[in-house]
Amino acid sequence: MVTTLPQWIMIGGDGPESYKQHSLYQRALLEAAKEKMNEAISTKLSPDLISGRFSIADFGCASGPNTFVAVQNIIDAVEDKYRKETGKNPSENIEFQVLFNDFTTNDFNTLFQALPAGRRYYSAGVPGSFFGRVLPKHSFHIGVISYAFHFTSKNPIGITERDSPLWNRDMHCTGFNEAVKKAYLDQYSADTKNLLDARAEELVPGGLMLLFGSGLRDGVKMSETAKGMVMDFIGASLNDLAQQGVIDQDKVDSFSTPLYIAEEGELRQIIKENGKFTIEAFEDIIHPNGEFPLDPKILAVSFRASYGAFLSAHFGVDTVRKAFELVEVKAREEFSRIQKCQTRNAIPHPLQEKIVFLTDFLTEFF
């Protein structure tokens, strides 16, 4: 039974099924958010912080290459602000340090082998769970969490136990079972509080946290979105394999993903109650290609790149391969329903990409 967040969520390496080869959607999201991110850094970051060594931290960096895009966008924005504020050349006065954080079994080898040539920063790996402290106090000026803010540190108690009133029959929080949703929200709230507490200690006073990722419109259920439908296909495929005798039904019944996509109001409330940060902006990001590529094969491969290693740890590699073959079939069979889901909710998307700018309270200055 999986009870804690795995330390190897994404498929590493650079093979045909790796996250590196199937993260173009997230990369396009970062590019789409660049203008808003530049504006936030330009208006919210104190120029007094831009001098000498300037540190950037990416929490949940995975194995690349999207972390390099996020980091470079931040560096470009900081240099532009410094140039406008001082009229000086930033390369002569600022040294950038980038801290890449992820779980201990993240594929850091692939990450560092892919570091961009000609980069204008020094780099270091920081292994460890971002739900707790991983850096000394006041270690970084800007932090970013991209598509990792929706994981929980573990599954809620009772979610994977068939005799529990909180047993989740589905492989994720669909939103339709209120008791299950509350259990996930409680776990997510506790984890997010710990994450924010840790970042508040590590962030230089007056610095910024940038959160990129998916969020639900208030009142929308996960399984009412196209992404939620694909997650449902994964669960249905695993159940099909159990019925075929490929795997034990108990193995399927005892599995649930430590994943919760929060509603906008829920996330705002969690941040407000935590009290360590103020929300400087809460922006929608319109992906240039829509919610994600509407192709059954691409959907199956992309979701396997993101969740395949995690699933394989519980079910085995061969079972997961068979499951995603069925996922592609189901996605093809239900393709019109996926299209209708996106078209019907295109403006606004029910599962909307978000960029949240948080700033640390300047308590140290008073």
Buried (B, 14 or more C-beta within 10 A) or exposed (E): EBEEBBBBBBBBBBEEBBBBBBBBBBBBBBBBBBEBBBBBBBEBBBEEBBEEEBBBBBBBBBBBBBBBBBBBBBBBBBBBBBEEEEEEEBEEEBEBBBBBBBBEEBBBEBBBEBBEEEBBBEBEBBBBBBBEBBBEEBBBBBBBBBBBBBBBBBBBEBBBBEEBEBBBEBBBBBBEBEEBBEBBBBBBBBBBBBBBBBBBBBBBBBBBBBBBBBBBBEEBBBBBBBBBBBBBBBBBBBBBBBEEEBBEBEBBBBBBBBBBBBBBEBBBEBBEEBEBBBBBBBBBBBBEEBBBBBBBEBBBBBBBBBBBBBBBBBBBEEBBBBBBEBBBBBBBEBBEEBEEBBEEBEEEBBBBBBBBBBBBBEEEEE
